[in-house]
Amino acid sequence: MVDTEHRLRRSDGHRVRLAARHGELARPTAGLAQGFVQANLVILPERDAMAFLRFCQANPRPCPLLAVSEPGERHIDGVGIDLDIARDLPRYRLFRDGEAVSEPLDVADLWRDDLVSFVLGCSFTFEHALIADGIPLRHVTLGRNVAMYHTDIPLQAAGPFEGDMVVSMRPLRPADAIRAIQICTRYPQVHGAPIHLAFPEAIGIRDLAAPDYGDPVPIESDEIPVFWACGVTPQRALERARLPFAITHSPGHMLVTDMHDTQLALL
């Protein structure tokens, strides 16, 4: 598995998807296929799709929409060649009546003709730009999932979808945090600049050592926590909406696309 992970770090999106499809990859995708866009995934019945589209449009920071499928289709033009939405993520999350009930490795046996897939921008994309600029990211270095937290930052409601924002956190030295703001501002389709610096209690986070999703990441004495809007936010909205059926990616286990990071950068 270590050899597979090392190979996939310098691979492309198609090879990462094939590794997930064939059961060779079941871990978070942070640091894999560097230079290729990674994305969050939400799959809903068509009857709920329009309301969710409005929700994304009303909350572009945590829900930056990149692509939407036709009902029942397991591929999306422009996202990836030979793409199978039902099998090409390392791990999925199945929701029933608003509760996450399982995290299967594929959802082909759950597929229906009325399902619509939403591909949303992911912070793992801008991480490539940060690393390329010499900004170290500890969760990548440690081989962990990024730390993610519930906040009390309210979202704009649409239909049954509402709630508060989820954020991801990366510890950075203050000078690196300033540079990260400059770099990430160029990537609004993958959450853009951080939404908060330091003082986690100001956005409703009580304990950085106990993330709601992902893995805890140590913060050194010369660092501050830097928070970005996170694509796990729709999963919180799904819980509140209590839809009978929905599928998402498992946090940190992203859809790796064939799009290059530079395609999403504002020059």
RAURDA-V362063 format. One record per residue. N is the residue number from 1. RES is the residue in one small letter. SS is DSSP state (h for helix, s for strand, l for the rest). NEAR is the number of other C-alpha atoms within 8 Angstrom. D_CENTER is the distance of its C-alpha to the mean C-alpha in Angstrom with 1 decimal. Layout:
N,RES,SS,NEAR,D_CENTER / N,RES,SS,NEAR,D_CENTER
This chain:
1,m,l,6,22.8 / 2,v,h,5,23.0 / 3,d,h,6,24.5 / 4,t,h,9,21.8 / 5,e,h,10,19.1 / 6,h,h,8,21.3 / 7,r,h,8,21.9 / 8,l,h,12,18.3 / 9,r,h,10,17.6 / 10,r,l,9,20.0 / 11,s,l,11,19.4 / 12,d,l,11,17.9 / 13,g,h,12,15.2 / 14,h,h,13,17.9 / 15,r,h,9,19.1 / 16,v,h,14,15.8 / 17,r,h,14,15.5 / 18,l,h,9,19.2 / 19,a,h,11,18.8 / 20,a,h,14,16.4 / 21,r,h,12,18.7 / 22,h,l,7,21.7 / 23,g,l,9,20.6 / 24,e,l,9,20.6 / 25,l,l,12,17.0 / 26,a,l,10,15.5 / 27,r,l,7,13.7 / 28,p,l,11,10.4 / 29,t,l,10,9.9 / 30,a,l,9,9.9 / 31,g,l,9,13.0 / 32,l,l,11,13.6 / 33,a,l,13,14.9 / 34,q,l,10,15.2 / 35,g,l,9,15.7 / 36,f,s,14,13.7 / 37,v,s,14,10.7 / 38,q,s,13,7.4 / 39,a,s,12,5.6 / 40,n,s,14,4.1 / 41,l,s,12,7.6 / 42,v,s,13,10.2 / 43,i,s,11,13.8 / 44,l,s,12,16.7 / 45,p,s,11,20.5 / 46,e,h,10,21.9 / 47,r,h,5,23.8 / 48,d,h,8,20.7 / 49,a,h,10,18.9 / 50,m,h,8,20.9 / 51,a,h,11,20.2 / 52,f,h,11,16.5 / 53,l,h,8,16.9 / 54,r,h,9,19.0 / 55,f,h,14,16.5 / 56,c,h,11,13.9 / 57,q,h,10,16.9 / 58,a,h,9,18.0 / 59,n,l,11,14.8 / 60,p,l,10,13.5 / 61,r,l,9,12.1 / 62,p,l,13,9.3 / 63,c,l,15,9.4 / 64,p,l,15,10.2 / 65,l,s,13,11.6 / 66,l,s,9,12.1 / 67,a,s,9,14.0 / 68,v,s,10,15.7 / 69,s,l,11,17.8 / 70,e,l,8,21.3 / 71,p,l,10,22.1 / 72,g,l,10,22.4 / 73,e,l,10,21.3 / 74,r,l,9,19.1 / 75,h,l,10,18.7 / 76,i,l,12,17.7 / 77,d,l,5,20.0 / 78,g,l,7,18.6 / 79,v,l,10,15.2 / 80,g,l,13,16.9 / 81,i,l,7,20.4 / 82,d,l,6,21.3 / 83,l,l,12,17.9 / 84,d,l,8,18.0 / 85,i,l,9,15.1 / 86,a,l,10,16.7 / 87,r,l,11,17.0 / 88,d,l,14,14.8 / 89,l,l,17,11.8 / 90,p,l,17,12.8 / 91,r,l,13,12.4 / 92,y,s,15,12.0 / 93,r,s,13,12.7 / 94,l,s,13,15.8 / 95,f,s,16,16.8 / 96,r,s,12,20.5 / 97,d,l,9,22.1 / 98,g,l,13,19.1 / 99,e,s,8,18.9 / 100,a,s,10,16.6 / 101,v,s,8,19.4 / 102,s,s,7,18.2 / 103,e,l,10,15.5 / 104,p,l,9,17.2 / 105,l,l,11,16.8 / 106,d,l,13,17.3 / 107,v,l,10,18.1 / 108,a,h,7,20.9 / 109,d,h,5,23.5 / 110,l,h,5,21.7 / 111,w,l,9,21.5 / 112,r,l,6,23.5 / 113,d,l,7,24.9 / 114,d,l,8,23.6 / 115,l,s,13,19.8 / 116,v,s,15,17.7 / 117,s,s,13,14.3 / 118,f,s,12,11.9 / 119,v,s,12,9.6 / 120,l,s,15,7.4 / 121,g,s,17,6.8 / 122,c,l,14,4.2 / 123,s,h,12,6.3 / 124,f,h,10,7.2 / 125,t,h,14,9.3 / 126,f,h,12,11.3 / 127,e,h,9,11.8 / 128,h,h,11,14.0 / 129,a,h,9,16.0 / 130,l,h,12,16.5 / 131,i,h,10,17.7 / 132,a,h,7,19.9 / 133,d,l,6,21.5 / 134,g,l,6,22.4 / 135,i,l,9,20.1 / 136,p,l,8,19.5 / 137,l,l,11,16.2 / 138,r,h,9,17.5 / 139,h,h,11,14.7 / 140,v,h,11,14.8 / 141,t,h,8,18.6 / 142,l,h,6,18.8 / 143,g,l,6,16.6 / 144,r,l,10,14.6 / 145,n,l,11,11.1 / 146,v,l,15,10.0 / 147,a,s,14,11.7 / 148,m,s,14,10.3 / 149,y,s,12,13.1 / 150,h,s,11,14.5 / 151,t,s,11,16.5 / 152,d,s,8,19.4 / 153,i,s,8,18.2 / 154,p,s,7,19.1 / 155,l,l,9,17.4 / 156,q,l,9,19.5 / 157,a,l,10,20.4 / 158,a,s,11,20.7 / 159,g,l,8,22.6 / 160,p,l,8,21.5 / 161,f,s,13,18.1 / 162,e,l,13,18.3 / 163,g,l,11,17.6 / 164,d,s,13,16.2 / 165,m,s,14,13.1 / 166,v,s,15,10.7 / 167,v,s,14,10.4 / 168,s,s,12,9.4 / 169,m,s,12,12.7 / 170,r,s,13,14.3 / 171,p,s,14,18.1 / 172,l,s,13,20.0 / 173,r,s,9,23.7 / 174,p,h,8,24.7 / 175,a,h,7,25.6 / 176,d,h,9,22.2 / 177,a,h,10,20.5 / 178,i,h,8,22.7 / 179,r,h,8,21.9 / 180,a,h,11,18.1 / 181,i,h,10,18.8 / 182,q,h,9,20.8 / 183,i,h,11,18.4 / 184,c,h,13,15.2 / 185,t,l,9,17.4 / 186,r,l,10,17.8 / 187,y,l,14,14.2 / 188,p,h,12,13.9 / 189,q,h,10,11.8 / 190,v,h,12,8.8 / 191,h,l,19,9.7 / 192,g,l,12,13.0 / 193,a,l,13,15.2 / 194,p,l,12,14.8 / 195,i,l,7,15.9 / 196,h,s,7,18.1 / 197,l,s,10,20.0 / 198,a,l,7,21.8 / 199,f,l,7,23.4 / 200,p,h,11,20.6 / 201,e,h,7,23.2 / 202,a,h,6,23.4 / 203,i,h,9,20.0 / 204,g,l,10,20.9 / 205,i,l,11,19.5 / 206,r,l,6,22.5 / 207,d,l,6,21.7 / 208,l,l,8,19.3 / 209,a,l,7,20.5 / 210,a,l,6,19.2 / 211,p,l,12,15.4 / 212,d,l,8,14.4 / 213,y,s,8,11.5 / 214,g,l,12,11.3 / 215,d,l,10,14.5 / 216,p,l,10,16.9 / 217,v,l,11,17.5 / 218,p,l,6,21.1 / 219,i,l,8,22.0 / 220,e,l,6,25.2 / 221,s,l,4,28.0 / 222,d,l,5,27.6 / 223,e,s,10,23.9 / 224,i,s,11,22.2 / 225,p,s,13,18.8 / 226,v,s,13,16.6 / 227,f,s,12,13.9 / 228,w,s,14,11.2 / 229,a,s,13,9.8 / 230,c,l,15,6.4 / 231,g,l,13,4.4 / 232,v,l,11,6.1 / 233,t,h,13,9.0 / 234,p,h,9,9.9 / 235,q,h,8,10.5 / 236,r,h,11,13.0 / 237,a,h,12,14.5 / 238,l,h,13,15.0 / 239,e,h,13,16.8 / 240,r,h,11,19.0 / 241,a,h,10,19.7 / 242,r,l,10,20.9 / 243,l,l,11,20.6 / 244,p,l,8,22.6 / 245,f,l,11,20.0 / 246,a,s,13,16.3 / 247,i,s,11,13.7 / 248,t,s,12,9.9 / 249,h,s,15,7.9 / 250,s,l,10,8.9 / 251,p,l,9,6.7 / 252,g,l,11,6.2 / 253,h,l,14,7.7 / 254,m,l,15,6.1 / 255,l,s,12,8.4 / 256,v,s,15,10.3 / 257,t,s,12,12.5 / 258,d,s,13,15.9 / 259,m,s,10,15.3 / 260,h,s,9,16.3 / 261,d,h,11,14.6 / 262,t,h,6,18.0 / 263,q,h,6,17.8 / 264,l,h,9,15.4 / 265,a,l,8,17.5 / 266,l,l,5,20.1 / 267,l,l,3,23.3
